[in-house]
Amino acid sequence: MMKAVSVALALGLALAPAMATAAPGHPVASAAAPLQVKGAQQFDLEAVDGRAYRIFVSVPDKPAPPAGYGVLYVLDGNAMFLTAMETVRAMERRPDVPRDLATVVVGIGYPDGVDVGVARTLDLTPPGSGSPRVTAASGGADAFLDFIEGTLKPRIGALAPVDPARQALFGHSFGGLFVLHSMLRKPDAFAVRIAASPSIWFDRGDIARRLADTLAARPPQAAPLKLLLTAGEYEQALSPLAYSRPNVAKLALLQKERAQVDSSRALATALAGRTAVDARFDEIAGEDHGTVIPAAISRAVSFLLMPQLQVPPVPTAAAYWQMTPEQRYDLRMWVRQLPDRQRIPWLTGLRDTLHDGLSKEQVQTLHDERNRMDAEQGSKPHEVNAPAH
């Protein structure tokens, strides 16, 4: 296993090597040093087609679990690796996260001198996709996925023992589109995927249809897959900050055309309804396409690391009636966090149990209590719950 080391990360930080003259009674300032990140390293890796990538890696300073470390691969690593690394380490320190949980974080970026905008457009977009608004070459996602699977993963496995069953992939914007494409082309490459603000519009929305069709035919005995889609509240509506910018009308039209929020929510709904994939959508309040990135990384790490929520047993009518209002509220909040495929059957079972075991007056009392406590706590039920008979 690779030992934790401190290495310089060339992430475009301008550190000035200036010396300061000491004022009376103050020590002389030392020369500025390159940024050091404990336990991290970087190296360049070449794909079979000769394209070079800069890889950032952080290995935990605690022993690997018996099955090996989990691995979180982060696209756009030049910009997002450090945020992802610190978020993972902070999450792993939580008391409600298993103590032996440890995760390698891998950022996939580009060496100095590479035009990142051009390079990522090629690497992160599926073959045949495109938009007249984007002039850079596109469609290289298959080759990039082959690089990750055939070159990068073996290199990471040589650095530290890893658990093949705990591999995750995070990407934002075009990176989110690539995450979805990887699920279509190689669904078992990652057990967990997070597509933040995915550019579904760039593939003319076709990837959503093909993904739902393909995963619906997945064998029942196949390994379980998890997908989190996120988007910022202001990715499809003008942020208050946008009104001070030029070309506001053009920006509003662009946001409407791309439908980042609606397309992501629709895909999560389609996958949850037609496939065995644990697919969820989170709309992140107050954020636009650029500002949402740190919050999306936080949601991604929580989705990856936090213990899975167990489905509680449906109580009997008598047991539910004997609970305190606070106990009933806590149980409802627990159930509301479950994915639709678990939450809706549970609520259907509870509804039938209460209607069979309680009087109409008691059922109405519980209904009024739920509305009152939701109003007091600022919570609300999902739009889709137990279907009506």
C-alpha positions as CSV (number, residue, x, y, z in Angstrom):
1,M,0.0,0.0,0.0
2,M,1.3,3.4,-0.9
3,K,2.4,5.5,2.2
4,A,0.9,8.9,2.8
5,V,3.2,11.5,1.4
6,S,3.2,15.3,0.9
7,V,3.5,16.4,-2.7
8,A,3.1,19.6,-4.7
9,L,-0.1,19.9,-6.7
10,A,0.3,22.0,-9.8
11,L,-3.3,23.2,-9.9
12,G,-2.6,26.6,-11.4
13,L,-2.1,28.4,-8.1
14,A,0.1,31.4,-8.4
15,L,2.3,31.4,-5.2
16,A,4.6,34.5,-5.2
17,P,8.1,33.8,-3.9
18,A,8.4,37.2,-2.3
19,M,10.5,38.0,0.8
20,A,9.4,40.7,3.2
21,T,11.6,43.0,5.3
22,A,10.8,42.6,9.0
23,A,9.4,45.5,10.9
24,P,10.9,46.0,14.4
25,G,10.0,43.2,16.7
26,H,8.6,41.0,13.9
27,P,10.3,38.0,12.3
28,V,11.3,38.0,8.7
29,A,8.7,36.3,6.5
30,S,9.9,33.1,4.8
31,A,9.8,32.5,1.1
32,A,6.5,31.2,-0.3
33,A,6.6,27.5,-0.9
34,P,4.6,25.3,-3.3
35,L,1.3,24.1,-1.9
36,Q,1.6,20.7,-0.2
37,V,-1.3,18.3,0.3
38,K,-0.6,15.4,2.7
39,G,-1.4,12.0,1.3
40,A,-1.8,13.2,-2.3
41,Q,0.2,12.8,-5.4
42,Q,-0.1,13.6,-9.1
43,F,1.3,12.1,-12.2
44,D,0.6,12.2,-16.0
45,L,-0.7,9.1,-17.7
46,E,-1.0,8.5,-21.5
47,A,-3.9,6.8,-23.2
48,V,-3.3,4.4,-26.1
49,D,-4.1,7.1,-28.6
50,G,-1.3,9.3,-27.2
51,R,-3.4,11.8,-25.3
52,A,-2.1,12.7,-21.9
53,Y,-4.0,13.2,-18.7
54,R,-3.0,14.5,-15.3
55,I,-4.1,12.3,-12.5
56,F,-4.5,13.5,-8.9
57,V,-4.7,10.8,-6.2
58,S,-5.4,10.9,-2.5
59,V,-5.0,7.6,-0.5
60,P,-6.4,7.5,3.1
61,D,-3.9,7.4,5.9
62,K,-5.7,4.5,7.6
63,P,-5.5,0.8,6.6
64,A,-7.7,-0.5,3.8
65,P,-10.8,-2.4,4.7
66,P,-10.6,-6.2,4.1
67,A,-12.2,-5.8,0.7
68,G,-10.0,-2.8,-0.2
69,Y,-10.6,0.9,-0.4
70,G,-13.5,2.4,-2.3
71,V,-12.6,4.7,-5.1
72,L,-14.3,8.0,-6.1
73,Y,-13.3,9.1,-9.6
74,V,-13.8,12.8,-10.2
75,L,-13.9,14.3,-13.7
76,D,-12.5,17.8,-14.4
77,G,-9.9,16.9,-11.7
78,N,-7.9,20.2,-12.2
79,A,-10.8,22.1,-10.8
80,M,-12.6,19.6,-8.6
81,F,-10.1,17.2,-7.0
82,L,-9.3,19.2,-3.9
83,T,-12.9,19.9,-3.1
84,A,-13.9,16.3,-3.5
85,M,-10.9,15.1,-1.5
86,E,-11.7,17.3,1.5
87,T,-15.4,16.5,1.3
88,V,-14.7,12.8,1.4
89,R,-12.2,13.1,4.3
90,A,-14.7,15.3,6.3
91,M,-17.5,12.9,5.7
92,E,-15.4,9.9,6.8
93,R,-14.8,11.6,10.1
94,R,-18.6,11.7,10.9
95,P,-19.6,9.5,13.9
96,D,-22.5,8.0,11.9
97,V,-20.2,6.7,9.1
98,P,-18.6,3.2,9.6
99,R,-15.2,3.6,11.2
100,D,-13.5,1.3,8.7
101,L,-14.8,3.2,5.7
102,A,-11.9,4.6,3.6
103,T,-12.0,6.0,0.1
104,V,-9.3,6.7,-2.5
105,V,-10.1,9.9,-4.4
106,V,-8.9,10.2,-8.0
107,G,-9.2,13.4,-10.1
108,I,-8.9,13.1,-13.9
109,G,-7.6,16.3,-15.4
110,Y,-5.1,17.6,-18.0
111,P,-1.5,18.6,-18.0
112,D,-0.3,22.2,-18.2
113,G,-0.6,23.7,-21.6
114,V,-3.7,21.8,-22.7
115,D,-6.8,23.7,-23.7
116,V,-9.1,22.2,-21.1
117,G,-12.3,23.5,-22.7
118,V,-11.5,21.8,-26.0
119,A,-10.1,18.6,-24.5
120,R,-13.1,18.0,-22.2
121,T,-15.6,18.7,-24.9
122,L,-14.0,15.8,-26.9
123,D,-13.6,13.5,-24.0
124,L,-16.9,13.9,-22.2
125,T,-19.4,13.8,-25.0
126,P,-20.9,10.7,-26.6
127,P,-20.3,9.7,-30.3
128,G,-23.0,11.3,-32.5
129,S,-23.9,14.1,-30.0
130,G,-23.5,17.7,-30.7
131,S,-24.9,21.2,-30.8
132,P,-24.6,24.1,-33.2
133,R,-23.7,26.3,-30.3
134,V,-20.6,24.2,-29.6
135,T,-17.9,24.3,-32.3
136,A,-15.2,22.3,-30.5
137,A,-14.7,18.6,-31.6
138,S,-17.0,16.2,-29.7
139,G,-17.9,12.6,-29.5
140,G,-14.8,11.0,-27.8
141,A,-16.5,9.6,-24.8
142,D,-15.9,5.9,-25.8
143,A,-12.2,6.4,-26.1
144,F,-12.0,8.3,-22.8
145,L,-14.0,5.5,-21.0
146,D,-11.7,2.9,-22.4
147,F,-8.8,4.9,-21.0
148,I,-10.4,5.0,-17.5
149,E,-11.1,1.3,-17.6
150,G,-8.1,-0.1,-19.4
151,T,-5.3,2.3,-18.2
152,L,-6.3,4.4,-15.2
153,K,-8.0,1.8,-13.0
154,P,-5.1,-0.7,-13.2
155,R,-2.7,2.1,-12.3
156,I,-4.8,3.0,-9.2
157,G,-5.1,-0.6,-8.3
158,A,-1.3,-0.8,-8.3
159,L,-1.1,2.2,-5.9
160,A,-3.5,0.8,-3.3
161,P,-5.7,-2.2,-2.7
162,V,-9.2,-1.3,-4.0
163,D,-12.6,-2.9,-3.8
164,P,-14.0,-3.4,-7.4
165,A,-17.5,-3.4,-6.0
166,R,-17.1,0.1,-4.5
167,Q,-16.2,2.2,-7.5
168,A,-17.9,5.6,-8.1
169,L,-17.9,8.3,-10.8
170,F,-18.7,12.0,-10.4
171,G,-19.1,14.5,-13.3
172,H,-20.6,17.9,-13.7
173,S,-22.1,19.4,-16.9
174,F,-20.5,17.6,-19.8
175,G,-19.0,15.4,-17.1
176,G,-22.5,14.6,-16.0
177,L,-23.4,13.6,-19.6
178,F,-20.3,11.3,-19.6
179,V,-21.4,9.7,-16.4
180,L,-24.7,8.8,-18.0
181,H,-22.9,7.6,-21.2
182,S,-20.7,5.3,-19.1
183,M,-23.8,3.8,-17.5
184,L,-25.2,3.1,-21.0
185,R,-22.0,1.6,-22.4
186,K,-20.5,-0.1,-19.4
187,P,-23.1,-0.2,-16.6
188,D,-21.0,-2.4,-14.3
189,A,-17.9,-0.2,-14.5
190,F,-19.1,1.8,-11.4
191,A,-21.6,0.8,-8.7
192,V,-22.4,4.4,-7.9
193,R,-22.7,7.3,-10.3
194,I,-23.4,11.0,-9.7
195,A,-24.4,13.1,-12.7
196,A,-24.4,16.8,-11.6
197,S,-26.2,19.1,-14.0
198,P,-25.8,16.7,-16.9
199,S,-25.8,18.2,-20.3
200,I,-28.5,15.9,-21.6
201,W,-29.5,18.6,-24.2
202,F,-26.1,18.0,-26.0
203,D,-27.2,14.5,-26.9
204,R,-30.6,15.9,-28.0
205,G,-32.1,14.1,-25.0
206,D,-31.6,10.7,-26.7
207,I,-29.3,9.3,-24.1
208,A,-32.2,9.5,-21.5
209,R,-34.4,7.3,-23.7
210,R,-31.6,4.8,-24.6
211,L,-30.5,4.6,-21.0
212,A,-33.9,3.8,-19.7
213,D,-34.5,1.2,-22.4
214,T,-31.1,-0.5,-21.9
215,L,-31.3,-0.7,-18.1
216,A,-34.9,-1.9,-18.2
217,A,-33.5,-5.1,-19.9
218,R,-30.8,-5.6,-17.3
219,P,-30.8,-9.1,-15.8
220,P,-32.5,-9.3,-12.4
221,Q,-29.4,-11.0,-10.9
222,A,-27.0,-8.2,-12.0
223,A,-25.2,-6.2,-9.4
224,P,-27.2,-3.2,-8.0
225,L,-26.6,0.2,-9.5
226,K,-27.1,3.7,-7.9
227,L,-27.5,7.0,-9.7
228,L,-27.9,10.4,-8.3
229,L,-28.8,13.3,-10.6
230,T,-28.6,16.9,-9.3
231,A,-29.3,20.3,-10.7
232,G,-29.3,23.9,-9.3
233,E,-32.6,25.8,-8.8
234,Y,-31.4,28.5,-11.2
235,E,-30.2,26.3,-14.0
236,Q,-33.6,26.6,-15.7
237,A,-34.6,30.0,-14.3
238,L,-32.7,33.3,-14.1
239,S,-30.7,33.6,-10.9
240,P,-31.0,37.0,-9.1
241,L,-27.4,37.5,-10.0
242,A,-28.1,37.2,-13.7
243,Y,-30.1,40.4,-14.0
244,S,-27.0,42.4,-13.7
245,R,-25.3,40.6,-16.6
246,P,-25.5,41.6,-20.3
247,N,-27.6,39.4,-22.7
248,V,-30.0,38.3,-20.0
249,A,-32.6,37.5,-22.6
250,K,-30.2,35.2,-24.4
251,L,-29.2,33.5,-21.2
252,A,-32.9,32.9,-20.3
253,L,-33.5,31.3,-23.7
254,L,-30.5,29.1,-23.4
255,Q,-31.6,27.9,-19.9
256,K,-35.1,27.1,-21.2
257,E,-33.7,25.2,-24.2
258,R,-31.4,23.1,-22.1
259,A,-33.9,22.3,-19.4
260,Q,-31.3,21.1,-17.0
261,V,-33.7,20.7,-14.1
262,D,-36.6,19.1,-15.9
263,S,-34.5,16.7,-18.0
264,S,-32.6,15.4,-14.9
265,R,-35.8,15.0,-12.9
266,A,-37.5,13.2,-15.8
267,L,-34.6,10.8,-16.2
268,A,-34.5,9.9,-12.5
269,T,-38.3,9.3,-12.6
270,A,-38.0,7.1,-15.8
271,L,-35.2,5.0,-14.4
272,A,-36.9,4.6,-11.0
273,G,-40.1,3.5,-12.6
274,R,-38.8,1.2,-15.3
275,T,-35.5,-0.2,-14.0
276,A,-34.0,-1.7,-10.8
277,V,-31.5,1.2,-10.6
278,D,-31.7,3.2,-7.4
279,A,-32.1,6.5,-9.3
280,R,-32.7,9.8,-7.4
281,F,-32.9,13.5,-8.3
282,D,-31.9,16.4,-6.0
283,E,-32.7,20.0,-6.9
284,I,-30.2,22.2,-5.0
285,A,-31.8,25.5,-3.9
286,G,-30.2,28.9,-4.6
287,E,-27.6,27.7,-7.1
288,D,-26.9,28.1,-10.8
289,H,-24.9,26.0,-13.2
290,G,-21.5,27.3,-11.9
291,T,-22.2,27.9,-8.2
292,V,-23.8,24.5,-7.7
293,I,-20.5,22.5,-8.0
294,P,-19.4,22.4,-4.4
295,A,-22.9,21.6,-3.2
296,A,-23.2,18.8,-5.9
297,I,-19.9,17.3,-4.7
298,S,-21.2,17.3,-1.1
299,R,-24.4,15.5,-2.2
300,A,-22.3,13.1,-4.2
301,V,-20.1,12.1,-1.3
302,S,-23.0,11.8,1.0
303,F,-24.8,9.5,-1.6
304,L,-21.7,7.4,-1.8
305,L,-20.6,7.2,1.9
306,M,-23.6,7.6,4.2
307,P,-25.1,4.3,5.4
308,Q,-28.0,3.1,3.4
309,L,-31.4,4.0,4.9
310,Q,-33.3,0.9,6.0
311,V,-37.0,0.4,5.3
312,P,-38.9,0.4,8.6
313,P,-41.6,-2.2,9.1
314,V,-45.2,-0.9,8.6
315,P,-46.7,-0.6,12.1
316,T,-50.1,-2.0,13.0
317,A,-53.0,0.4,13.2
318,A,-53.0,0.1,17.0
319,A,-49.3,0.6,17.3
320,Y,-49.3,3.7,15.0
321,W,-52.2,5.2,17.0
322,Q,-50.4,4.7,20.3
323,M,-47.3,6.5,19.1
324,T,-46.9,10.1,20.2
325,P,-47.3,12.8,17.5
326,E,-43.5,13.3,17.6
327,Q,-42.8,9.6,17.0
328,R,-45.2,9.5,14.1
329,Y,-43.6,12.6,12.6
330,D,-40.1,11.0,12.9
331,L,-41.3,7.9,11.2
332,R,-42.8,9.9,8.4
333,M,-39.6,11.8,7.9
334,W,-37.7,8.5,7.8
335,V,-40.0,7.1,5.1
336,R,-39.9,10.3,3.1
337,Q,-36.1,9.9,2.5
338,L,-36.6,6.5,0.9
339,P,-36.6,6.2,-2.9
340,D,-40.0,6.0,-4.6
341,R,-39.8,2.2,-5.2
342,Q,-39.6,1.7,-1.4
343,R,-41.5,4.7,-0.1
344,I,-44.7,4.4,-2.2
345,P,-45.4,0.7,-1.3
346,W,-44.7,1.4,2.4
347,L,-47.2,4.3,2.4
348,T,-49.7,2.2,0.5
349,G,-49.4,-0.5,3.2
350,L,-49.7,2.0,6.0
351,R,-52.8,3.6,4.4
352,D,-54.5,0.2,4.0
353,T,-53.6,-0.8,7.5
354,L,-55.0,2.4,9.1
355,H,-58.2,2.3,7.0
356,D,-58.8,-1.3,8.0
357,G,-57.9,-0.9,11.7
358,L,-59.0,2.6,12.7
359,S,-62.3,4.6,12.6
360,K,-62.8,7.3,10.0
361,E,-62.6,9.8,12.9
362,Q,-59.2,8.5,13.9
363,V,-57.9,8.5,10.3
364,Q,-59.0,12.1,10.0
365,T,-57.3,13.0,13.2
366,L,-54.0,11.6,11.9
367,H,-54.4,13.4,8.6
368,D,-55.0,16.7,10.4
369,E,-52.0,16.0,12.7
370,R,-49.7,15.3,9.7
371,N,-50.7,18.6,8.0
372,R,-50.3,20.6,11.3
373,M,-46.8,19.2,12.0
374,D,-45.6,19.7,8.4
375,A,-46.7,23.3,8.7
376,E,-45.0,23.7,12.0
377,Q,-41.7,22.1,10.8
378,G,-41.7,23.4,7.3
379,S,-41.8,19.9,5.8
380,K,-44.1,18.5,3.2
381,P,-45.0,15.1,1.6
382,H,-43.8,14.1,-1.8
383,E,-46.1,15.0,-4.7
384,V,-46.4,11.2,-5.5
385,N,-47.4,9.0,-2.6
386,A,-49.7,6.0,-2.1
387,P,-52.0,5.8,-5.1
388,A,-55.7,6.3,-4.5
389,H,-58.0,3.3,-4.9
